[in-house]
Amino acid sequence: MTFTLNSNELKRVCSKIYRQNRFLIMQQHILYKCSKKKRKLLQHFSFRCLFMSLYQKLSTVLTTQTIDELGLVLGLPDVNELPPESQPYYPLIYVESKLGLPFEHFSALIRETDEAMRSTDLEQASKIMLMLKPDNYTAMNARKRFVASGQVTVQDEIAWIDLIFTIPKHCKSGVAWHHRQWLWTRDDARMDLDHELRLCTRTATLHPRNYYAWSYRRWLLETYMNTPQSREKEYQESRAWVERNVSDHSGVHHLAKVIEKMDRFDQEEHLDWINDLITRFPGHEALWCHRRFCFTFSPHLSSGHSFVDDLIKRNEDPIQVELALRFGLWLCLLNKQRGSNSREKEVAYASQLKELTSIPKYSIEP
């Protein structure tokens, strides 16, 4: 193969070779251990990588290698510290089916991918753009056209979004979650509900308070969980999640939506459970908000004021006491709407809350 370079191109190539001289020296040590045929292929591939852009390297590694997890690399290691099979893709880091995207080159990757979407294979370029920036509407609409035309299968697109969601930042992409929901509306889609629920759990763990993941899970609840058994299972899994994430409002809100869909529900047992969580994990507003839901959803629950009074007496945590007093005031207002008079409790809670949290006074100058 013969290359014809002008002076500017020669300077650029020489500069690039100089910057990667350590990589070339390492390649020489590797080459002499290889067979003649393999050595020739490796020499050609390594030299060809010198002329690749970041986008081309990313496209090559995605096409030729199996990748099951993505991540952002904040600090690049020395190229000589990488395995031989990863060095041609530097500054991309490919190790054991994991691909690291260099943070310092991320803007350049997006810029080159955007240029590729305008000039080269749109299918591959839009796929890479979603991996880098899943909120890109142009790329997402292109993917929808490819799926609708049959050029890309639903299962392949679902698998690609699975890979994108291994980056914690991308787990909260509303565009990507909506695209995934759209894919399941296709006639040729085959839903694996257990896989989707595991994905929701994993993404909600990677990115706490993940509103879009929980909204997607609520859509699964309303669309595919139509039996009492499936809803009971979802209820138990949601309770287990709340026990591990007592401050996650999105997860607690989903639990409330599951309860609304259940045919049979032990209200008193559930209230004892949330009371136990509030006692063991003081100061978490999400749990108190769920307790409000319980009294709104089930008007005949008992131990409303007694639990608050006992908690105030034996608790020294000011945040927990404040949350208890605010709940007590709210419960007084709820009882008033239902025709029950609890004026004395309301005055007592208000006076205690005023002593605990002073309300600033504002004066208006004439």
Salt bridges, closest charged atoms under 4 A:
ASP68 OD1 - LYS98 NZ 2.94
GLU69 OE1 - LYS98 NZ 3.56
ASP78 OD2 - ARG22 NH1 2.79
GLU104 OE1 - HIS105 NE2 3.80
ASP114 OD2 - ARG118 NH2 3.05
GLU123 OE2 - ARG143 NH1 3.02
GLU157 OE1 - ARG143 NH2 2.86
GLU157 OE2 - HIS179 NE2 3.10
ASP162 OD1 - ARG180 NH2 2.85
ASP162 OD2 - HIS195 NE2 2.96
ASP194 OD1 - LYS233 NZ 3.89
GLU196 OE1 - ARG180 NE 2.82
GLU222 OE2 - ARG218 NE 3.14
GLU234 OE2 - ARG217 NE 2.64
GLU234 OE2 - HIS254 NE2 2.77
GLU237 OE1 - ARG217 NH2 3.23
GLU260 OE1 - LYS257 NZ 3.72
GLU269 OE1 - ARG239 NH1 3.08
ASP276 OD2 - ARG280 NE 2.84
ASP309 OD2 - LYS345 NZ 2.42
GLU322 OE2 - ARG326 NH2 3.01
GLU346 OE1 - LYS336 NZ 3.40
GLU346 OE2 - ARG343 NH1 3.75
